[in-house]
Amino acid sequence: MAELRNYMEEVVRRALDRFLKDNPGICDCVKCRMDMAALALNELPPRYVVTDRGQVFAKVSQLECQFEADVLMAIMRAVEKVVDNPRH
Ligand SMILES: [Zn+2]
């Protein structure tokens, strides 16, 4: 079954996971994580594609290379905002 997906969402999720793993001092609860992902995604261009289930990951690494610097910058800004003003 075909699905509409935003690959950028997957790229941000993975980059955010790595970032939080590398920075253990930052709260990585579900609330903060989702706030960070939302803030970062609002800064990044969406990349919508129609895909069959399960094919998402093949193209994610391609995008990761293309947008690595932008994604990391957006994540760092998002993390800063959430750390300054956590919702808990
Ligand atoms: Zn938290």
PDB file of the backbone (N, CA, C, O) and the ligand in Angstrom, with CONECT records:
HET     ZN  A 101       1
ATOM      1  N   MET A   1       0.833  -1.210   0.000  1.00  0.00           N
ATOM      2  CA  MET A   1       0.000   0.000   0.000  1.00  0.00           C
ATOM      3  C   MET A   1       0.862   1.252   0.000  1.00  0.00           C
ATOM      4  O   MET A   1       1.799   1.358   0.792  1.00  0.00           O
ATOM      5  N   ALA A   2       0.561   2.187  -0.866  1.00  0.00           N
ATOM      6  CA  ALA A   2       1.377   3.405  -0.968  1.00  0.00           C
ATOM      7  C   ALA A   2       1.041   4.362   0.175  1.00  0.00           C
ATOM      8  O   ALA A   2      -0.098   4.440   0.636  1.00  0.00           O
ATOM      9  N   GLU A   3       2.050   5.073   0.606  1.00  0.00           N
ATOM     10  CA  GLU A   3       1.906   6.035   1.705  1.00  0.00           C
ATOM     11  C   GLU A   3       2.544   7.358   1.322  1.00  0.00           C
ATOM     12  O   GLU A   3       3.483   7.392   0.527  1.00  0.00           O
ATOM     13  N   LEU A   4       2.037   8.449   1.884  1.00  0.00           N
ATOM     14  CA  LEU A   4       2.675   9.749   1.724  1.00  0.00           C
ATOM     15  C   LEU A   4       3.544   9.996   2.953  1.00  0.00           C
ATOM     16  O   LEU A   4       3.045  10.006   4.078  1.00  0.00           O
ATOM     17  N   ARG A   5       4.831  10.194   2.739  1.00  0.00           N
ATOM     18  CA  ARG A   5       5.739  10.378   3.871  1.00  0.00           C
ATOM     19  C   ARG A   5       6.633  11.586   3.670  1.00  0.00           C
ATOM     20  O   ARG A   5       6.977  11.943   2.543  1.00  0.00           O
ATOM     21  N   ASN A   6       7.000  12.204   4.771  1.00  0.00           N
ATOM     22  CA  ASN A   6       7.995  13.264   4.747  1.00  0.00           C
ATOM     23  C   ASN A   6       9.319  12.665   5.235  1.00  0.00           C
ATOM     24  O   ASN A   6       9.510  12.437   6.430  1.00  0.00           O
ATOM     25  N   TYR A   7      10.215  12.420   4.301  1.00  0.00           N
ATOM     26  CA  TYR A   7      11.501  11.810   4.676  1.00  0.00           C
ATOM     27  C   TYR A   7      12.265  12.648   5.683  1.00  0.00           C
ATOM     28  O   TYR A   7      12.997  12.125   6.523  1.00  0.00           O
ATOM     29  N   MET A   8      12.084  13.958   5.585  1.00  0.00           N
ATOM     30  CA  MET A   8      12.830  14.830   6.482  1.00  0.00           C
ATOM     31  C   MET A   8      12.534  14.483   7.941  1.00  0.00           C
ATOM     32  O   MET A   8      13.392  14.621   8.813  1.00  0.00           O
ATOM     33  N   GLU A   9      11.303  14.031   8.190  1.00  0.00           N
ATOM     34  CA  GLU A   9      10.916  13.657   9.545  1.00  0.00           C
ATOM     35  C   GLU A   9      11.807  12.519  10.066  1.00  0.00           C
ATOM     36  O   GLU A   9      12.243  12.533  11.217  1.00  0.00           O
ATOM     37  N   GLU A  10      12.061  11.560   9.217  1.00  0.00           N
ATOM     38  CA  GLU A  10      12.891  10.419   9.592  1.00  0.00           C
ATOM     39  C   GLU A  10      14.342  10.850   9.803  1.00  0.00           C
ATOM     40  O   GLU A  10      15.012  10.396  10.730  1.00  0.00           O
ATOM     41  N   VAL A  11      14.808  11.731   8.927  1.00  0.00           N
ATOM     42  CA  VAL A  11      16.181  12.237   9.030  1.00  0.00           C
ATOM     43  C   VAL A  11      16.365  12.975  10.358  1.00  0.00           C
ATOM     44  O   VAL A  11      17.370  12.788  11.044  1.00  0.00           O
ATOM     45  N   VAL A  12      15.381  13.819  10.714  1.00  0.00           N
ATOM     46  CA  VAL A  12      15.469  14.592  11.954  1.00  0.00           C
ATOM     47  C   VAL A  12      15.403  13.670  13.169  1.00  0.00           C
ATOM     48  O   VAL A  12      16.164  13.845  14.121  1.00  0.00           O
ATOM     49  N   ARG A  13      14.506  12.695  13.144  1.00  0.00           N
ATOM     50  CA  ARG A  13      14.412  11.752  14.249  1.00  0.00           C
ATOM     51  C   ARG A  13      15.748  11.070  14.521  1.00  0.00           C
ATOM     52  O   ARG A  13      16.196  10.974  15.663  1.00  0.00           O
ATOM     53  N   ARG A  14      16.368  10.603  13.450  1.00  0.00           N
ATOM     54  CA  ARG A  14      17.627   9.876  13.609  1.00  0.00           C
ATOM     55  C   ARG A  14      18.751  10.793  14.071  1.00  0.00           C
ATOM     56  O   ARG A  14      19.542  10.422  14.939  1.00  0.00           O
ATOM     57  N   ALA A  15      18.822  11.988  13.493  1.00  0.00           N
ATOM     58  CA  ALA A  15      19.872  12.933  13.883  1.00  0.00           C
ATOM     59  C   ALA A  15      19.683  13.367  15.340  1.00  0.00           C
ATOM     60  O   ALA A  15      20.652  13.542  16.078  1.00  0.00           O
ATOM     61  N   LEU A  16      18.416  13.539  15.739  1.00  0.00           N
ATOM     62  CA  LEU A  16      18.125  13.955  17.116  1.00  0.00           C
ATOM     63  C   LEU A  16      18.515  12.852  18.105  1.00  0.00           C
ATOM     64  O   LEU A  16      19.065  13.135  19.169  1.00  0.00           O
ATOM     65  N   ASP A  17      18.230  11.604  17.755  1.00  0.00           N
ATOM     66  CA  ASP A  17      18.632  10.478  18.598  1.00  0.00           C
ATOM     67  C   ASP A  17      20.138  10.482  18.835  1.00  0.00           C
ATOM     68  O   ASP A  17      20.611  10.330  19.961  1.00  0.00           O
ATOM     69  N   ARG A  18      20.874  10.660  17.746  1.00  0.00           N
ATOM     70  CA  ARG A  18      22.338  10.671  17.857  1.00  0.00           C
ATOM     71  C   ARG A  18      22.806  11.849  18.700  1.00  0.00           C
ATOM     72  O   ARG A  18      23.685  11.709  19.550  1.00  0.00           O
ATOM     73  N   PHE A  19      22.205  13.016  18.453  1.00  0.00           N
ATOM     74  CA  PHE A  19      22.614  14.217  19.172  1.00  0.00           C
ATOM     75  C   PHE A  19      22.401  14.047  20.673  1.00  0.00           C
ATOM     76  O   PHE A  19      23.266  14.404  21.472  1.00  0.00           O
ATOM     77  N   LEU A  20      21.246  13.500  21.053  1.00  0.00           N
ATOM     78  CA  LEU A  20      20.935  13.339  22.476  1.00  0.00           C
ATOM     79  C   LEU A  20      21.828  12.275  23.120  1.00  0.00           C
ATOM     80  O   LEU A  20      22.160  12.366  24.302  1.00  0.00           O
ATOM     81  N   LYS A  21      22.208  11.280  22.342  1.00  0.00           N
ATOM     82  CA  LYS A  21      23.093  10.245  22.850  1.00  0.00           C
ATOM     83  C   LYS A  21      24.478  10.836  23.124  1.00  0.00           C
ATOM     84  O   LYS A  21      25.134  10.480  24.103  1.00  0.00           O
ATOM     85  N   ASP A  22      24.909  11.741  22.245  1.00  0.00           N
ATOM     86  CA  ASP A  22      26.217  12.388  22.391  1.00  0.00           C
ATOM     87  C   ASP A  22      26.215  13.458  23.481  1.00  0.00           C
ATOM     88  O   ASP A  22      27.278  13.879  23.937  1.00  0.00           O
ATOM     89  N   ASN A  23      25.037  13.899  23.900  1.00  0.00           N
ATOM     90  CA  ASN A  23      24.925  14.962  24.903  1.00  0.00           C
ATOM     91  C   ASN A  23      24.032  14.507  26.050  1.00  0.00           C
ATOM     92  O   ASN A  23      22.888  14.946  26.167  1.00  0.00           O
ATOM     93  N   PRO A  24      24.559  13.626  26.894  1.00  0.00           N
ATOM     94  CA  PRO A  24      23.725  12.989  27.919  1.00  0.00           C
ATOM     95  C   PRO A  24      23.175  13.962  28.966  1.00  0.00           C
ATOM     96  O   PRO A  24      22.290  13.587  29.735  1.00  0.00           O
ATOM     97  N   GLY A  25      23.674  15.195  29.015  1.00  0.00           N
ATOM     98  CA  GLY A  25      23.162  16.150  29.995  1.00  0.00           C
ATOM     99  C   GLY A  25      21.788  16.704  29.639  1.00  0.00           C
ATOM    100  O   GLY A  25      21.121  17.306  30.481  1.00  0.00           O
ATOM    101  N   ILE A  26      21.360  16.499  28.382  1.00  0.00           N
ATOM    102  CA  ILE A  26      20.104  17.082  27.920  1.00  0.00           C
ATOM    103  C   ILE A  26      18.951  16.119  28.158  1.00  0.00           C
ATOM    104  O   ILE A  26      19.070  14.919  27.910  1.00  0.00           O
ATOM    105  N   CYS A  27      17.825  16.660  28.645  1.00  0.00           N
ATOM    106  CA  CYS A  27      16.658  15.819  28.905  1.00  0.00           C
ATOM    107  C   CYS A  27      16.175  15.178  27.601  1.00  0.00           C
ATOM    108  O   CYS A  27      15.964  15.874  26.608  1.00  0.00           O
ATOM    109  N   ASP A  28      16.002  13.871  27.602  1.00  0.00           N
ATOM    110  CA  ASP A  28      15.546  13.207  26.381  1.00  0.00           C
ATOM    111  C   ASP A  28      14.216  12.491  26.592  1.00  0.00           C
ATOM    112  O   ASP A  28      13.951  11.460  25.974  1.00  0.00           O
ATOM    113  N   CYS A  29      13.369  13.056  27.487  1.00  0.00           N
ATOM    114  CA  CYS A  29      12.046  12.472  27.687  1.00  0.00           C
ATOM    115  C   CYS A  29      11.201  12.686  26.420  1.00  0.00           C
ATOM    116  O   CYS A  29      11.557  13.483  25.552  1.00  0.00           O
ATOM    117  N   VAL A  30      10.105  11.977  26.335  1.00  0.00           N
ATOM    118  CA  VAL A  30       9.291  12.010  25.112  1.00  0.00           C
ATOM    119  C   VAL A  30       8.810  13.421  24.795  1.00  0.00           C
ATOM    120  O   VAL A  30       8.798  13.830  23.634  1.00  0.00           O
ATOM    121  N   LYS A  31       8.412  14.169  25.832  1.00  0.00           N
ATOM    122  CA  LYS A  31       7.901  15.525  25.620  1.00  0.00           C
ATOM    123  C   LYS A  31       8.952  16.429  24.997  1.00  0.00           C
ATOM    124  O   LYS A  31       8.687  17.095  23.997  1.00  0.00           O
ATOM    125  N   CYS A  32      10.146  16.456  25.583  1.00  0.00           N
ATOM    126  CA  CYS A  32      11.208  17.316  25.077  1.00  0.00           C
ATOM    127  C   CYS A  32      11.618  16.879  23.678  1.00  0.00           C
ATOM    128  O   CYS A  32      11.816  17.704  22.786  1.00  0.00           O
ATOM    129  N   ARG A  33      11.741  15.570  23.502  1.00  0.00           N
ATOM    130  CA  ARG A  33      12.130  15.015  22.215  1.00  0.00           C
ATOM    131  C   ARG A  33      11.170  15.454  21.095  1.00  0.00           C
ATOM    132  O   ARG A  33      11.601  15.854  20.014  1.00  0.00           O
ATOM    133  N   MET A  34       9.874  15.369  21.377  1.00  0.00           N
ATOM    134  CA  MET A  34       8.883  15.737  20.362  1.00  0.00           C
ATOM    135  C   MET A  34       8.905  17.236  20.101  1.00  0.00           C
ATOM    136  O   MET A  34       8.770  17.670  18.957  1.00  0.00           O
ATOM    137  N   ASP A  35       9.077  18.035  21.163  1.00  0.00           N
ATOM    138  CA  ASP A  35       9.181  19.489  20.979  1.00  0.00           C
ATOM    139  C   ASP A  35      10.390  19.826  20.118  1.00  0.00           C
ATOM    140  O   ASP A  35      10.307  20.661  19.218  1.00  0.00           O
ATOM    141  N   MET A  36      11.516  19.174  20.399  1.00  0.00           N
ATOM    142  CA  MET A  36      12.737  19.433  19.631  1.00  0.00           C
ATOM    143  C   MET A  36      12.540  19.051  18.171  1.00  0.00           C
ATOM    144  O   MET A  36      12.921  19.799  17.271  1.00  0.00           O
ATOM    145  N   ALA A  37      11.946  17.891  17.940  1.00  0.00           N
ATOM    146  CA  ALA A  37      11.732  17.427  16.565  1.00  0.00           C
ATOM    147  C   ALA A  37      10.804  18.391  15.818  1.00  0.00           C
ATOM    148  O   ALA A  37      11.041  18.705  14.652  1.00  0.00           O
ATOM    149  N   ALA A  38       9.750  18.857  16.491  1.00  0.00           N
ATOM    150  CA  ALA A  38       8.789  19.758  15.849  1.00  0.00           C
ATOM    151  C   ALA A  38       9.459  21.082  15.484  1.00  0.00           C
ATOM    152  O   ALA A  38       9.283  21.586  14.375  1.00  0.00           O
ATOM    153  N   LEU A  39      10.222  21.642  16.416  1.00  0.00           N
ATOM    154  CA  LEU A  39      10.898  22.916  16.155  1.00  0.00           C
ATOM    155  C   LEU A  39      11.896  22.781  15.004  1.00  0.00           C
ATOM    156  O   LEU A  39      11.968  23.647  14.132  1.00  0.00           O
ATOM    157  N   ALA A  40      12.654  21.702  15.009  1.00  0.00           N
ATOM    158  CA  ALA A  40      13.648  21.499  13.950  1.00  0.00           C
ATOM    159  C   ALA A  40      12.955  21.313  12.602  1.00  0.00           C
ATOM    160  O   ALA A  40      13.385  21.874  11.594  1.00  0.00           O
ATOM    161  N   LEU A  41      11.889  20.532  12.588  1.00  0.00           N
ATOM    162  CA  LEU A  41      11.198  20.255  11.322  1.00  0.00           C
ATOM    163  C   LEU A  41      10.551  21.501  10.732  1.00  0.00           C
ATOM    164  O   LEU A  41      10.442  21.626   9.513  1.00  0.00           O
ATOM    165  N   ASN A  42      10.125  22.415  11.581  1.00  0.00           N
ATOM    166  CA  ASN A  42       9.529  23.650  11.072  1.00  0.00           C
ATOM    167  C   ASN A  42      10.550  24.526  10.361  1.00  0.00           C
ATOM    168  O   ASN A  42      10.177  25.381   9.558  1.00  0.00           O
ATOM    169  N   GLU A  43      11.834  24.325  10.644  1.00  0.00           N
ATOM    170  CA  GLU A  43      12.875  25.113   9.987  1.00  0.00           C
ATOM    171  C   GLU A  43      13.378  24.477   8.709  1.00  0.00           C
ATOM    172  O   GLU A  43      14.012  25.138   7.887  1.00  0.00           O
ATOM    173  N   LEU A  44      13.098  23.191   8.539  1.00  0.00           N
ATOM    174  CA  LEU A  44      13.697  22.456   7.423  1.00  0.00           C
ATOM    175  C   LEU A  44      12.689  22.256   6.292  1.00  0.00           C
ATOM    176  O   LEU A  44      11.484  22.188   6.533  1.00  0.00           O
ATOM    177  N   PRO A  45      13.182  22.164   5.072  1.00  0.00           N
ATOM    178  CA  PRO A  45      12.248  21.941   3.957  1.00  0.00           C
ATOM    179  C   PRO A  45      11.700  20.510   4.016  1.00  0.00           C
ATOM    180  O   PRO A  45      12.465  19.562   4.191  1.00  0.00           O
ATOM    181  N   PRO A  46      10.398  20.355   3.873  1.00  0.00           N
ATOM    182  CA  PRO A  46       9.853  18.993   3.863  1.00  0.00           C
ATOM    183  C   PRO A  46      10.238  18.280   2.574  1.00  0.00           C
ATOM    184  O   PRO A  46      10.451  18.927   1.548  1.00  0.00           O
ATOM    185  N   ARG A  47      10.325  16.993   2.613  1.00  0.00           N
ATOM    186  CA  ARG A  47      10.638  16.192   1.419  1.00  0.00           C
ATOM    187  C   ARG A  47       9.616  15.074   1.312  1.00  0.00           C
ATOM    188  O   ARG A  47       9.840  13.953   1.769  1.00  0.00           O
ATOM    189  N   TYR A  48       8.481  15.408   0.694  1.00  0.00           N
ATOM    190  CA  TYR A  48       7.403  14.425   0.613  1.00  0.00           C
ATOM    191  C   TYR A  48       7.612  13.472  -0.543  1.00  0.00           C
ATOM    192  O   TYR A  48       8.001  13.870  -1.641  1.00  0.00           O
ATOM    193  N   VAL A  49       7.354  12.236  -0.282  1.00  0.00           N
ATOM    194  CA  VAL A  49       7.439  11.220  -1.329  1.00  0.00           C
ATOM    195  C   VAL A  49       6.324  10.205  -1.119  1.00  0.00           C
ATOM    196  O   VAL A  49       5.852   9.986  -0.004  1.00  0.00           O
ATOM    197  N   VAL A  50       5.925   9.600  -2.213  1.00  0.00           N
ATOM    198  CA  VAL A  50       4.996   8.484  -2.119  1.00  0.00           C
ATOM    199  C   VAL A  50       5.841   7.225  -2.111  1.00  0.00           C
ATOM    200  O   VAL A  50       6.681   7.018  -2.987  1.00  0.00           O
ATOM    201  N   THR A  51       5.612   6.401  -1.129  1.00  0.00           N
ATOM    202  CA  THR A  51       6.455   5.223  -0.987  1.00  0.00           C
ATOM    203  C   THR A  51       5.633   4.024  -0.552  1.00  0.00           C
ATOM    204  O   THR A  51       4.557   4.164   0.029  1.00  0.00           O
ATOM    205  N   ASP A  52       6.148   2.869  -0.836  1.00  0.00           N
ATOM    206  CA  ASP A  52       5.538   1.668  -0.276  1.00  0.00           C
ATOM    207  C   ASP A  52       6.082   1.486   1.120  1.00  0.00           C
ATOM    208  O   ASP A  52       7.224   1.850   1.400  1.00  0.00           O
ATOM    209  N   ARG A  53       5.283   0.931   1.987  1.00  0.00           N
ATOM    210  CA  ARG A  53       5.696   0.675   3.353  1.00  0.00           C
ATOM    211  C   ARG A  53       7.044  -0.047   3.386  1.00  0.00           C
ATOM    212  O   ARG A  53       7.266  -0.994   2.631  1.00  0.00           O
ATOM    213  N   GLY A  54       7.943   0.407   4.267  1.00  0.00           N
ATOM    214  CA  GLY A  54       9.205  -0.306   4.410  1.00  0.00           C
ATOM    215  C   GLY A  54      10.327   0.227   3.540  1.00  0.00           C
ATOM    216  O   GLY A  54      11.492  -0.114   3.745  1.00  0.00           O
ATOM    217  N   GLN A  55       9.982   1.067   2.564  1.00  0.00           N
ATOM    218  CA  GLN A  55      11.024   1.581   1.681  1.00  0.00           C
ATOM    219  C   GLN A  55      11.591   2.908   2.165  1.00  0.00           C
ATOM    220  O   GLN A  55      12.483   3.472   1.532  1.00  0.00           O
ATOM    221  N   VAL A  56      11.085   3.402   3.270  1.00  0.00           N
ATOM    222  CA  VAL A  56      11.466   4.730   3.729  1.00  0.00           C
ATOM    223  C   VAL A  56      12.967   4.820   3.985  1.00  0.00           C
ATOM    224  O   VAL A  56      13.609   5.785   3.569  1.00  0.00           O
ATOM    225  N   PHE A  57      13.525   3.831   4.661  1.00  0.00           N
ATOM    226  CA  PHE A  57      14.893   3.970   5.144  1.00  0.00           C
ATOM    227  C   PHE A  57      15.935   3.995   4.042  1.00  0.00           C
ATOM    228  O   PHE A  57      17.000   4.586   4.218  1.00  0.00           O
ATOM    229  N   ALA A  58      15.654   3.369   2.916  1.00  0.00           N
ATOM    230  CA  ALA A  58      16.615   3.356   1.820  1.00  0.00           C
ATOM    231  C   ALA A  58      16.970   4.769   1.390  1.00  0.00           C
ATOM    232  O   ALA A  58      18.131   5.050   1.091  1.00  0.00           O
ATOM    233  N   LYS A  59      15.990   5.663   1.354  1.00  0.00           N
ATOM    234  CA  LYS A  59      16.261   7.011   0.851  1.00  0.00           C
ATOM    235  C   LYS A  59      16.688   7.974   1.950  1.00  0.00           C
ATOM    236  O   LYS A  59      17.176   9.066   1.659  1.00  0.00           O
ATOM    237  N   VAL A  60      16.510   7.583   3.208  1.00  0.00           N
ATOM    238  CA  VAL A  60      16.831   8.488   4.301  1.00  0.00           C
ATOM    239  C   VAL A  60      18.317   8.817   4.323  1.00  0.00           C
ATOM    240  O   VAL A  60      18.687   9.972   4.533  1.00  0.00           O
ATOM    241  N   SER A  61      19.168   7.829   4.113  1.00  0.00           N
ATOM    242  CA  SER A  61      20.610   8.085   4.211  1.00  0.00           C
ATOM    243  C   SER A  61      21.066   9.021   3.100  1.00  0.00           C
ATOM    244  O   SER A  61      21.976   9.824   3.301  1.00  0.00           O
ATOM    245  N   GLN A  62      20.447   8.925   1.939  1.00  0.00           N
ATOM    246  CA  GLN A  62      20.728   9.857   0.838  1.00  0.00           C
ATOM    247  C   GLN A  62      20.474  11.302   1.287  1.00  0.00           C
ATOM    248  O   GLN A  62      21.310  12.188   1.105  1.00  0.00           O
ATOM    249  N   LEU A  63      19.304  11.504   1.872  1.00  0.00           N
ATOM    250  CA  LEU A  63      18.921  12.835   2.343  1.00  0.00           C
ATOM    251  C   LEU A  63      19.807  13.290   3.486  1.00  0.00           C
ATOM    252  O   LEU A  63      20.121  14.474   3.604  1.00  0.00           O
ATOM    253  N   GLU A  64      20.210  12.348   4.330  1.00  0.00           N
ATOM    254  CA  GLU A  64      21.049  12.696   5.480  1.00  0.00           C
ATOM    255  C   GLU A  64      22.325  13.372   5.009  1.00  0.00           C
ATOM    256  O   GLU A  64      22.757  14.360   5.601  1.00  0.00           O
ATOM    257  N   CYS A  65      22.932  12.852   3.953  1.00  0.00           N
ATOM    258  CA  CYS A  65      24.156  13.448   3.422  1.00  0.00           C
ATOM    259  C   CYS A  65      23.873  14.839   2.872  1.00  0.00           C
ATOM    260  O   CYS A  65      24.614  15.788   3.126  1.00  0.00           O
ATOM    261  N   GLN A  66      22.792  14.938   2.119  1.00  0.00           N
ATOM    262  CA  GLN A  66      22.472  16.180   1.441  1.00  0.00           C
ATOM    263  C   GLN A  66      22.195  17.323   2.424  1.00  0.00           C
ATOM    264  O   GLN A  66      22.573  18.467   2.171  1.00  0.00           O
ATOM    265  N   PHE A  67      21.544  17.018   3.530  1.00  0.00           N
ATOM    266  CA  PHE A  67      21.085  18.064   4.444  1.00  0.00           C
ATOM    267  C   PHE A  67      21.757  18.024   5.813  1.00  0.00           C
ATOM    268  O   PHE A  67      21.301  18.681   6.748  1.00  0.00           O
ATOM    269  N   GLU A  68      22.833  17.261   5.932  1.00  0.00           N
ATOM    270  CA  GLU A  68      23.433  17.019   7.244  1.00  0.00           C
ATOM    271  C   GLU A  68      23.670  18.306   8.044  1.00  0.00           C
ATOM    272  O   GLU A  68      23.272  18.402   9.205  1.00  0.00           O
ATOM    273  N   ALA A  69      24.320  19.289   7.417  1.00  0.00           N
ATOM    274  CA  ALA A  69      24.669  20.513   8.138  1.00  0.00           C
ATOM    275  C   ALA A  69      23.416  21.291   8.553  1.00  0.00           C
ATOM    276  O   ALA A  69      23.316  21.765   9.684  1.00  0.00           O
ATOM    277  N   ASP A  70      22.467  21.414   7.626  1.00  0.00           N
ATOM    278  CA  ASP A  70      21.220  22.136   7.934  1.00  0.00           C
ATOM    279  C   ASP A  70      20.459  21.456   9.062  1.00  0.00           C
ATOM    280  O   ASP A  70      19.946  22.113   9.968  1.00  0.00           O
ATOM    281  N   VAL A  71      20.394  20.123   8.993  1.00  0.00           N
ATOM    282  CA  VAL A  71      19.647  19.370   9.998  1.00  0.00           C
ATOM    283  C   VAL A  71      20.282  19.556  11.371  1.00  0.00           C
ATOM    284  O   VAL A  71      19.587  19.767  12.365  1.00  0.00           O
ATOM    285  N   LEU A  72      21.599  19.476  11.414  1.00  0.00           N
ATOM    286  CA  LEU A  72      22.296  19.608  12.695  1.00  0.00           C
ATOM    287  C   LEU A  72      22.101  21.003  13.288  1.00  0.00           C
ATOM    288  O   LEU A  72      21.891  21.143  14.492  1.00  0.00           O
ATOM    289  N   MET A  73      22.168  22.029  12.445  1.00  0.00           N
ATOM    290  CA  MET A  73      21.956  23.399  12.913  1.00  0.00           C
ATOM    291  C   MET A  73      20.537  23.560  13.467  1.00  0.00           C
ATOM    292  O   MET A  73      20.342  24.139  14.536  1.00  0.00           O
ATOM    293  N   ALA A  74      19.560  23.048  12.736  1.00  0.00           N
ATOM    294  CA  ALA A  74      18.165  23.168  13.166  1.00  0.00           C
ATOM    295  C   ALA A  74      17.952  22.435  14.481  1.00  0.00           C
ATOM    296  O   ALA A  74      17.218  22.910  15.348  1.00  0.00           O
ATOM    297  N   ILE A  75      18.587  21.287  14.632  1.00  0.00           N
ATOM    298  CA  ILE A  75      18.443  20.516  15.861  1.00  0.00           C
ATOM    299  C   ILE A  75      19.090  21.253  17.028  1.00  0.00           C
ATOM    300  O   ILE A  75      18.534  21.297  18.126  1.00  0.00           O
ATOM    301  N   MET A  76      20.252  21.825  16.793  1.00  0.00           N
ATOM    302  CA  MET A  76      20.912  22.533  17.890  1.00  0.00           C
ATOM    303  C   MET A  76      20.095  23.733  18.363  1.00  0.00           C
ATOM    304  O   MET A  76      19.998  24.006  19.560  1.00  0.00           O
ATOM    305  N   ARG A  77      19.506  24.449  17.389  1.00  0.00           N
ATOM    306  CA  ARG A  77      18.648  25.577  17.769  1.00  0.00           C
ATOM    307  C   ARG A  77      17.410  25.099  18.521  1.00  0.00           C
ATOM    308  O   ARG A  77      16.997  25.717  19.503  1.00  0.00           O
ATOM    309  N   ALA A  78      16.825  24.011  18.063  1.00  0.00           N
ATOM    310  CA  ALA A  78      15.618  23.470  18.696  1.00  0.00           C
ATOM    311  C   ALA A  78      15.922  23.006  20.121  1.00  0.00           C
ATOM    312  O   ALA A  78      15.152  23.268  21.046  1.00  0.00           O
ATOM    313  N   VAL A  79      17.048  22.318  20.287  1.00  0.00           N
ATOM    314  CA  VAL A  79      17.427  21.811  21.612  1.00  0.00           C
ATOM    315  C   VAL A  79      17.618  22.982  22.585  1.00  0.00           C
ATOM    316  O   VAL A  79      17.176  22.940  23.733  1.00  0.00           O
ATOM    317  N   GLU A  80      18.289  24.022  22.088  1.00  0.00           N
ATOM    318  CA  GLU A  80      18.529  25.198  22.917  1.00  0.00           C
ATOM    319  C   GLU A  80      17.215  25.794  23.429  1.00  0.00           C
ATOM    320  O   GLU A  80      17.079  26.117  24.609  1.00  0.00           O
ATOM    321  N   LYS A  81      16.249  25.932  22.508  1.00  0.00           N
ATOM    322  CA  LYS A  81      14.953  26.508  22.885  1.00  0.00           C
ATOM    323  C   LYS A  81      14.252  25.656  23.931  1.00  0.00           C
ATOM    324  O   LYS A  81      13.704  26.184  24.899  1.00  0.00           O
ATOM    325  N   VAL A  82      14.267  24.349  23.744  1.00  0.00           N
ATOM    326  CA  VAL A  82      13.555  23.457  24.662  1.00  0.00           C
ATOM    327  C   VAL A  82      14.260  23.412  26.020  1.00  0.00           C
ATOM    328  O   VAL A  82      13.605  23.385  27.062  1.00  0.00           O
ATOM    329  N   VAL A  83      15.588  23.403  26.004  1.00  0.00           N
ATOM    330  CA  VAL A  83      16.326  23.372  27.263  1.00  0.00           C
ATOM    331  C   VAL A  83      16.073  24.655  28.053  1.00  0.00           C
ATOM    332  O   VAL A  83      15.958  24.618  29.278  1.00  0.00           O
ATOM    333  N   ASP A  84      15.987  25.786  27.358  1.00  0.00           N
ATOM    334  CA  ASP A  84      15.722  27.072  28.014  1.00  0.00           C
ATOM    335  C   ASP A  84      14.304  27.142  28.567  1.00  0.00           C
ATOM    336  O   ASP A  84      14.047  27.855  29.537  1.00  0.00           O
ATOM    337  N   ASN A  85      13.392  26.411  27.958  1.00  0.00           N
ATOM    338  CA  ASN A  85      11.985  26.538  28.308  1.00  0.00           C
ATOM    339  C   ASN A  85      11.271  25.197  28.213  1.00  0.00           C
ATOM    340  O   ASN A  85      10.378  25.024  27.383  1.00  0.00           O
ATOM    341  N   PRO A  86      11.664  24.241  29.067  1.00  0.00           N
ATOM    342  CA  PRO A  86      11.042  22.906  28.992  1.00  0.00           C
ATOM    343  C   PRO A  86       9.591  22.953  29.451  1.00  0.00           C
ATOM    344  O   PRO A  86       9.229  23.787  30.280  1.00  0.00           O
ATOM    345  N   ARG A  87       8.754  22.060  28.915  1.00  0.00           N
ATOM    346  CA  ARG A  87       7.335  22.070  29.260  1.00  0.00           C
ATOM    347  C   ARG A  87       7.005  21.138  30.414  1.00  0.00           C
ATOM    348  O   ARG A  87       5.903  20.595  30.496  1.00  0.00           O
ATOM    349  N   HIS A  88       7.976  20.960  31.307  1.00  0.00           N
ATOM    350  CA  HIS A  88       7.712  20.154  32.498  1.00  0.00           C
ATOM    351  C   HIS A  88       8.632  20.585  33.611  1.00  0.00           C
ATOM    352  O   HIS A  88       8.575  20.032  34.709  1.00  0.00           O
TER     353      HIS A  88
HETATM  354 ZN    ZN A 101      12.099  16.483  29.230  1.00  0.00          ZN2+
END
